Amino acid sequence: MDTPVTLATRPLLRLVFCCAIYVAQGIPFGFVTVALAAWLASHGGGENAVGNVIALAVLPWSFKWLWGPVVDSGLCGALGRRRPWLILAQSMMIVTALLLLRAGGNIALLGWLVLLHNVFVALQDVAIDARAVDMLEGNERERASGMMYGSSYVGTMLGGAGLGLVMATYGLPIAVLTLAAIQAVTLGVVLAIRERPGDRFFGGRSVTPDTPAAATAGLGPVALLSQLATAMVRPAALR
């Protein structure tokens, strides 16, 4: 019987998948900090407007640690432990990207939509990091960490220079639609690849065997946050 193609059974697929997600989440950052910032400056936004929008884009990353207990508490075990969060984050990234089209010249609305978009980008970052910790073994983690971080810079380049070129040629709406299309392709990849044999593609009952990484899957976010607080005040953590 052939082994199912999943992240757990294909080491190279795990590495490529993690890097691809990091490229995808680097694209919005490059788009906002380079392409959208240039658009604002050229449309009379001024330094304050540009600075505020970039600050709103970065703000969710300062609080992304709050997603940790939420992601660890699970969402829909039939789809895998981390995959449901990736599906949710990527879906909402598409929705919030498309909502940017409604902002028009309303810079305040644009800024808040950028903030909301990056809330879900930060969620995706936490979910893919958690998946990497769950599945990567031994020397895989060190190599993958470097490659994933480098992949984020590739995404930033594509979002800044690539979408900036699209915007300069075809306008902001087409650049935003291109961003949404890239995220839709990424969502398709997440939907197509399961974490482990036994995980469902779209729902149903999971038959995934218990794993050490699933030890906290039954705990709620409050219990996990309490455990995190306890761990952080231990002498080793304080040192």
C-alpha positions as a printed Julia matrix, in Angstrom:
239×3 Matrix{Float64}:
   0.0    0.0     0.0
   1.4    3.38   -1.02
   2.15   5.87    1.74
  -0.17   8.9     1.53
   1.45  12.15    0.45
   1.31  14.31    3.57
   3.64  16.67    5.38
   4.36  13.99    7.97
   5.46  11.44    5.36
   7.4   13.71    2.97
  10.34  15.62    4.55
  11.08  17.64    1.4
   7.41  18.58    1.07
   7.45  19.85    4.68
  10.37  22.12    3.95
   8.98  23.43    0.65
   5.54  24.0     2.2
   6.89  26.01    5.15
   9.04  28.15    2.85
   6.11  28.75    0.48
   3.92  29.97    3.34
   6.67  32.33    4.47
   6.95  33.73    0.95
   3.18  34.25    0.93
   3.17  36.12    4.25
   6.12  38.3     3.24
   4.23  39.61    0.2
   1.66  41.72    2.14
   4.44  43.29    4.23
   6.39  44.31    1.13
   3.21  45.56   -0.54
   2.25  47.8     2.39
   5.68  49.13    3.32
   6.9   49.76   -0.23
   4.18  49.77   -2.9
   1.27  51.13   -0.85
   3.51  53.61    0.96
   4.67  54.95   -2.42
   1.06  55.19   -3.61
   0.07  57.17   -0.5
   3.02  59.52   -0.9
   2.2   60.15   -4.55
  -1.46  60.81   -3.79
  -0.92  63.51   -1.21
  -0.99  61.29    1.86
   1.95  62.99    3.48
   4.48  61.64    5.94
   1.95  61.21    8.74
  -0.39  59.11    6.6
   2.42  56.88    5.35
   3.84  56.46    8.84
   0.44  55.66   10.36
  -0.39  53.01    7.76
   3.0   51.31    8.17
   2.65  51.45   11.97
  -0.79  49.82   11.75
   0.68  47.1     9.52
   3.41  46.29   12.04
   1.28  46.57   15.21
  -0.34  43.07   15.06
   3.11  41.49   14.95
   3.91  42.97   18.36
   1.01  41.03   19.88
   1.15  37.84   17.84
   2.26  35.88   20.93
  -1.37  36.1    22.06
  -2.26  33.77   19.19
  -0.07  31.01   20.67
  -2.55  29.63   23.25
  -5.4   30.04   20.77
  -3.63  28.09   18.03
  -2.49  25.4    20.48
  -6.05  24.86   21.74
  -7.11  23.5    18.36
  -9.91  24.41   15.97
 -11.08  21.45   13.87
  -9.07  18.33   14.59
 -10.43  16.45   11.59
  -8.48  18.79    9.29
  -5.23  18.52   11.22
  -3.88  20.37   14.23
  -2.5   23.5    12.52
  -4.07  23.35    9.07
  -7.48  24.78   10.14
  -5.77  27.93   11.43
  -3.86  28.3     8.16
  -7.13  27.92    6.23
  -8.85  30.52    8.42
  -5.94  32.98    8.27
  -5.48  32.66    4.51
  -9.22  33.0     3.84
  -9.45  36.17    5.9
  -6.33  37.55    4.25
  -8.13  37.24    0.91
 -11.28  38.91    2.28
  -9.43  41.81    3.89
  -7.27  42.31    0.79
 -10.39  42.63   -1.36
 -11.88  45.08    1.15
  -8.93  47.38    0.43
 -10.64  48.06   -2.9
 -13.48  49.74   -0.98
 -11.2   52.17    0.83
 -10.68  54.44   -2.15
  -9.11  57.68   -0.97
 -10.17  57.16    2.65
  -6.75  56.86    4.26
  -8.16  56.19    7.76
 -10.22  53.25    6.47
  -7.26  52.03    4.45
  -5.1   52.02    7.58
  -7.61  50.03    9.63
  -8.02  47.49    6.82
  -4.24  47.11    6.67
  -4.27  46.5    10.43
  -6.98  43.86   10.12
  -5.21  42.18    7.21
  -2.0   41.89    9.21
  -3.84  40.44   12.21
  -4.5   37.4    10.04
  -1.02  37.43    8.5
   0.36  37.27   12.05
  -2.03  34.41   12.85
  -0.73  32.55    9.81
   2.84  33.12   10.98
   2.11  31.61   14.4
   0.28  28.64   12.84
   3.06  27.8    10.36
   5.73  28.15   13.07
   3.73  25.8    15.3
   3.42  23.33   12.45
   7.16  23.5    11.85
   7.88  22.79   15.53
   5.4   19.88   15.46
   6.76  18.19   12.36
  10.37  19.13   11.76
  12.87  16.87   13.45
  16.53  17.11   14.45
  18.64  19.15   12.04
  15.56  19.87    9.93
  14.55  22.64   12.32
  17.79  24.59   12.04
  17.92  24.37    8.26
  14.21  25.1     7.87
  14.38  28.1    10.19
  17.02  29.77    8.05
  15.29  28.92    4.79
  11.9   30.09    6.06
  13.32  33.4     7.24
  15.02  33.88    3.9
  11.76  33.04    2.14
  10.04  35.89    3.96
  12.54  38.29    2.37
  11.73  36.83   -1.03
   8.06  37.52   -0.3
   8.83  41.07    0.82
  10.7   41.66   -2.45
   7.81  40.27   -4.49
   5.3   42.35   -2.57
   7.33  45.56   -2.75
   9.03  45.46   -6.15
   6.7   43.01   -7.91
   3.35  44.43   -6.84
   4.85  47.93   -7.0
   5.56  47.35  -10.68
   2.04  46.02  -11.21
   0.64  49.09   -9.47
   2.78  51.49  -11.49
   1.66  49.83  -14.72
  -2.0   49.03  -14.07
  -3.0   50.95  -10.94
  -3.68  50.17   -7.3
  -6.88  48.1    -7.79
  -5.1   45.61  -10.08
  -2.21  45.36   -7.61
  -4.66  44.59   -4.79
  -6.45  41.99   -6.93
  -3.07  40.43   -7.73
  -2.31  40.27   -4.0
  -5.65  38.57   -3.38
  -5.04  36.13   -6.24
  -1.65  35.13   -4.82
  -3.27  34.51   -1.46
  -6.03  32.47   -3.12
  -3.38  30.25   -4.74
  -1.71  29.85   -1.34
  -5.05  28.86    0.18
  -5.41  26.24   -2.55
  -2.04  24.77   -1.59
  -3.04  24.64    2.09
  -6.31  22.91    1.2
  -4.56  20.38   -1.03
  -1.89  19.18    1.42
  -2.73  17.33    4.63
  -0.56  17.27    7.73
  -0.74  13.55    8.51
  -2.32  10.36    7.14
  -5.86  10.2     8.49
  -6.48  13.94    8.37
  -9.46  14.94    6.27
  -9.27  17.34    3.36
 -12.48  19.24    4.12
 -14.1   17.75    7.23
 -15.4   14.61    8.83
 -13.95  12.6    11.68
 -10.19  12.51   12.12
  -8.43   9.19   12.47
  -5.02  10.74   13.06
  -3.14   8.8    15.76
  -2.1   10.55   18.95
   1.28  12.25   18.76
   3.43  14.0    21.39
   2.69  17.32   19.67
  -1.02  16.84   20.34
  -0.59  16.62   24.12
  -2.2   20.03   24.68
  -4.8   19.78   21.93
  -7.67  19.26   24.39
  -6.86  22.29   26.53
  -8.63  25.6    26.03
  -6.81  28.87   25.36
  -7.31  30.08   28.95
  -5.72  26.94   30.39
  -2.86  27.17   27.92
  -2.34  30.85   28.73
  -2.22  29.95   32.43
   0.42  27.3    31.73
   2.38  29.81   29.66
   2.3   32.35   32.5
   3.5   29.7    34.95
   6.35  28.71   32.66
   7.47  32.29   32.11
   8.02  32.99   35.83
  10.26  30.0    36.4
  13.91  30.88   37.17
  15.21  29.44   33.89
  12.75  31.53   31.86
  13.5   34.68   33.86
  17.24  34.2    33.36
